[in-house]
């Protein structure tokens, strides 16, 4: 099979290779998926660049993707052959991910995909959409709530905006430009604030009277703002803090609001949490109301360019490799 891979970590242009590798054979409990698309996410490019040491001699990158099941291993219903599916955790704690023509992996990691969702869109589901669902609904329904989504032009955040609206919430989000403000309004945001404004917290409070639920990309940067704008008994679901990975928490202001802080890492959900998120996302997809933002698609031979785009700060939407 044709695949992208690397045998050393470093800059995309320096280490990513394209070549022929053996097509995997599904083992017991596994399915073999012929991939149509592969999603490139920030975690993929960080791993390739060296955020975690390599423990194997060769890695096929990317955890997200979509395609069609071509074969099944022992113990898997043969009726799965021919099913359209999307992939989660394709390269989490496994060396061979989705940036190849085929992947073999446990059957439960290949989720049935409705005909109304394209393979390009399905390559965006495993990390971005599941993270958004976990952040939004892990602590119950949001109907009637006021929900704050930070960095609304991000891929996870755009899904979170849509999910909050579909769940019956009023949504406020933060962005850094008018272009991004228009982008998040298209996703359904009710209110938009520029997070660079010195009075951003005041604007949020004026618009909402305080928020019940927050989905936070940069917890360390925004911890003080959150302590100010959250309502008592509110919940913050934080899925990132890259700019300040060891933040000081305003404990007393948060404690006197009895706030709950939930950390979200989609790769290690419990089986029950995973099933809840996968089933919930499947139901949302079936409504036909969810939209998917793909910033760019690249052929496999241009995977290095795809990684470079993921690393840029300007893209809005997911980056997809077509296979």
C-alpha positions in Angstrom: 0.0 0.0 0.0 1.1 3.6 -0.5 1.6 5.5 2.8 3.1 8.5 4.4 5.5 7.7 7.2 8.5 9.0 9.2 11.5 7.2 10.8 12.8 10.2 12.6 11.2 13.3 14.1 11.7 16.8 12.8 10.4 19.4 10.3 7.7 18.0 7.9 9.8 18.6 4.8 12.7 16.8 6.3 11.2 13.7 7.8 7.9 12.8 6.0 8.3 10.2 3.3 5.9 8.6 0.8 6.4 5.0 -0.2 5.1 1.5 -0.3 4.6 -0.5 2.9 3.0 -3.9 3.5 -0.9 -3.8 3.5 -1.9 -4.9 7.0 -4.0 -8.0 7.6 -6.9 -7.7 10.1 -6.3 -9.8 13.2 -9.0 -11.2 15.5 -11.5 -8.5 16.4 -10.2 -6.1 13.8 -11.4 -4.7 10.5 -9.4 -3.6 7.4 -10.4 -0.2 6.2 -9.5 1.1 2.7 -9.1 4.8 3.6 -10.5 7.5 1.4 -9.4 10.4 3.7 -7.1 11.1 6.6 -7.4 14.1 9.0 -4.2 16.0 10.0 -4.6 17.5 13.5 -2.3 19.6 15.7 -1.5 16.5 17.9 -0.2 14.7 14.7 2.1 17.5 13.7 3.4 17.9 17.2 4.2 14.2 17.5 6.0 14.3 14.2 8.0 17.4 15.3 9.1 15.6 18.5 6.7 16.5 21.3 6.9 12.8 22.4 9.9 10.5 21.8 9.5 7.8 19.2 9.4 4.3 20.7 9.1 2.5 17.3 11.2 2.6 14.2 8.5 3.8 11.8 5.3 5.8 12.2 2.4 6.3 9.8 0.8 9.5 11.2 -2.8 10.6 11.9 -5.5 9.3 14.2 -8.5 10.4 12.1 -9.8 9.1 8.8 -12.7 7.6 6.9 -13.2 4.9 4.3 -14.8 1.5 3.6 -14.3 -1.8 5.4 -12.7 -4.3 3.0 -12.1 -7.3 5.2 -12.7 -8.4 8.8 -10.7 -10.6 11.2 -12.0 -13.5 13.3 -14.9 -12.7 15.5 -16.1 -9.7 13.5 -19.5 -9.9 11.7 -18.8 -10.3 8.0 -21.7 -8.0 7.3 -19.4 -5.1 8.1 -17.6 -5.6 4.8 -18.6 -2.7 2.5 -19.7 -0.4 5.4 -18.7 3.3 5.3 -16.9 4.2 8.5 -15.0 6.9 10.3 -12.0 6.2 12.5 -11.0 7.3 16.1 -7.6 6.8 17.8 -6.1 5.4 14.6 -2.6 6.3 15.7 -3.0 6.7 19.5 -0.5 4.3 21.1 -0.3 2.5 17.8 2.5 3.0 15.2 0.4 2.8 12.0 -2.2 5.5 11.6 -4.6 6.7 8.9 -2.2 8.4 6.4 -2.1 5.4 4.2 -4.3 3.5 1.8 -5.3 0.9 4.5 -5.5 0.6 8.2 -6.3 -2.5 10.4 -7.6 -1.7 13.8 -10.2 -2.9 16.4 -13.7 -3.1 15.0 -15.1 -0.6 17.5 -12.7 2.1 16.3 -14.4 2.0 12.9 -17.8 3.7 13.4 -20.6 3.3 10.9 -21.0 6.5 8.8 -24.3 7.7 7.4 -24.5 8.2 3.6 -25.2 11.9 4.1 -21.7 12.6 5.6 -18.8 12.9 3.1 -15.5 11.2 3.6 -13.8 14.6 3.8 -16.2 15.6 6.6 -15.8 12.3 8.4 -12.0 12.8 8.6 -12.8 15.7 11.0 -14.8 13.6 13.5 -12.4 11.5 15.6 -10.5 14.3 17.5 -12.3 17.6 16.8 -15.9 16.6 16.9 -15.6 14.0 19.7 -13.6 16.5 21.8 -16.4 19.1 21.3 -19.1 16.6 22.2 -17.3 15.5 25.4 -16.7 19.2 26.4 -20.3 20.1 25.7 -22.3 17.2 27.1 -20.2 15.3 29.6 -21.9 17.3 32.4 -25.5 17.1 31.2 -27.8 18.9 28.8 -27.3 22.5 27.9 -30.8 23.5 27.0 -31.5 27.0 28.3 -27.9 27.5 29.3 -25.6 30.4 28.3 -22.4 28.7 26.9 -19.1 30.4 26.3 -16.8 28.8 23.6 -13.3 30.3 23.5 -11.4 30.7 20.2 -14.6 30.0 18.2 -12.8 29.8 14.9 -10.9 26.7 15.9 -12.0 23.3 14.6 -13.1 21.9 18.0 -14.7 25.2 18.9 -16.7 25.4 15.7 -18.2 22.0 16.4 -18.9 23.0 20.0 -20.8 26.1 18.8 -23.0 24.0 16.6 -23.6 21.3 19.3 -24.5 23.9 21.9 -27.1 25.5 19.5 -28.5 22.1 18.7 -28.7 21.4 22.4 -30.8 24.5 23.0 -28.2 26.8 24.4 -27.4 30.5 23.8 -23.8 30.7 22.6 -21.2 33.4 23.0 -17.7 32.9 21.5 -14.4 34.8 21.4 -12.3 35.4 18.3 -9.5 37.8 17.2 -10.8 39.3 13.9 -13.9 40.4 12.0 -13.2 37.6 9.4 -13.3 35.0 12.2 -16.4 36.7 13.7 -18.3 36.2 10.4 -17.1 32.6 10.3 -18.4 31.7 13.8 -21.7 33.5 13.2 -22.2 31.1 10.2 -21.7 28.2 12.7 -24.5 29.6 14.8 -22.9 31.8 17.5 -25.4 34.3 19.0 -22.8 36.7 20.3 -19.1 37.3 19.4 -16.4 39.2 21.4 -12.9 40.0 20.4 -10.7 38.3 23.1 -8.1 41.0 22.6 -10.3 43.7 23.9 -9.3 44.8 27.4 -12.9 44.7 28.5 -13.7 41.3 27.0 -15.0 39.9 30.4 -17.2 42.9 30.8 -18.7 42.5 27.3 -19.4 38.8 28.0 -21.2 39.6 31.3 -23.2 42.4 29.6 -24.3 40.0 26.9 -25.1 37.0 29.1 -25.3 38.0 32.8 -22.8 35.2 33.3 -22.3 31.8 31.6 -23.3 28.4 32.9 -20.9 26.3 30.8 -17.5 27.1 29.2 -15.5 25.2 26.6 -12.0 26.4 26.9 -9.0 26.1 24.5 -6.5 28.1 26.5 -7.3 27.6 30.1 -4.1 29.2 31.5 -4.6 32.4 29.5 -8.2 32.7 30.3 -8.5 31.4 33.9 -9.0 34.8 35.4 -11.6 35.8 32.8 -13.5 32.5 33.4 -13.5 33.1 37.2 -15.1 36.5 36.4 -17.7 35.5 33.8 -18.9 32.1 35.1 -22.2 31.8 37.1 -22.2 30.0 40.4 -22.3 26.2 40.0 -21.0 26.5 36.4 -18.7 24.1 34.6 -15.5 24.7 32.7 -14.5 22.0 30.2 -10.8 22.7 29.3 -9.2 20.8 26.4 -6.0 22.9 26.1 -3.6 25.3 27.7 -0.7 25.3 25.3 0.2 29.0 25.8 0.5 28.5 29.6 0.8 24.8 30.4 1.3 25.3 34.1 -1.1 28.1 35.0 -1.9 29.5 38.4 -5.6 29.0 39.2 -7.6 31.7 40.8 -8.8 29.2 43.4 -10.7 31.4 45.8 -12.8 33.2 43.2 -13.6 29.9 41.6 -14.3 28.2 44.9 -16.8 30.9 46.0 -18.7 30.2 42.8 -18.5 26.4 43.4 -17.2 25.9 39.8 -16.4 22.5 38.3 -13.2 22.3 36.2 -13.2 19.3 33.8 -10.1 18.4 31.9 -10.8 16.7 28.5 -8.4 14.4 26.7 -10.4 12.6 24.0 -7.8 9.8 23.5 -8.4 8.2 26.9 -12.1 8.4 27.4 -13.6 5.5 29.4 -15.5 3.0 27.3 -18.7 4.3 28.7 -17.8 7.9 27.9 -16.6 6.9 24.5 -19.8 5.2 23.7 -21.9 8.1 24.9 -19.9 10.5 22.7 -19.9 8.3 19.6 -23.6 7.6 19.9 -24.4 11.2 20.5 -22.3 12.4 17.6 -24.0 9.8 15.4 -27.4 11.1 16.3 -26.3 14.7 15.6 -24.9 13.7 12.2 -28.2 11.9 11.4 -30.1 15.2 11.7 -28.3 16.6 8.7 -27.9 19.9 10.5 -24.2 19.7 11.3 -21.7 21.3 9.0 -18.0 20.6 8.6 -15.4 23.2 7.8 -12.5 21.8 5.7 -9.8 24.4 5.2 -7.9 22.5 2.5 -7.4 19.0 1.1 -4.1 17.6 -0.1 -3.1 14.6 -2.1 -1.0 12.1 -0.2 2.2 13.2 -2.0 1.7 16.7 -0.5 1.3 15.6 3.1 4.2 17.8 4.2 2.4 20.9 2.9 -0.7 19.7 4.9 1.3 19.5 8.1 2.7 23.0 7.5 -0.8 24.3 7.1 -1.9 22.7 10.3 1.0 24.4 12.1 0.0 27.9 10.8 -2.2 30.1 12.9 -4.3 31.4 10.1 -6.3 28.4 8.9 -10.0 28.0 9.7 -11.2 24.4 9.4 -9.7 21.0 9.2 -6.9 19.8 6.9 -7.6 16.6 5.1 -5.5 14.2 3.0 -7.2 12.4 0.2 -6.1 8.9 -0.6 
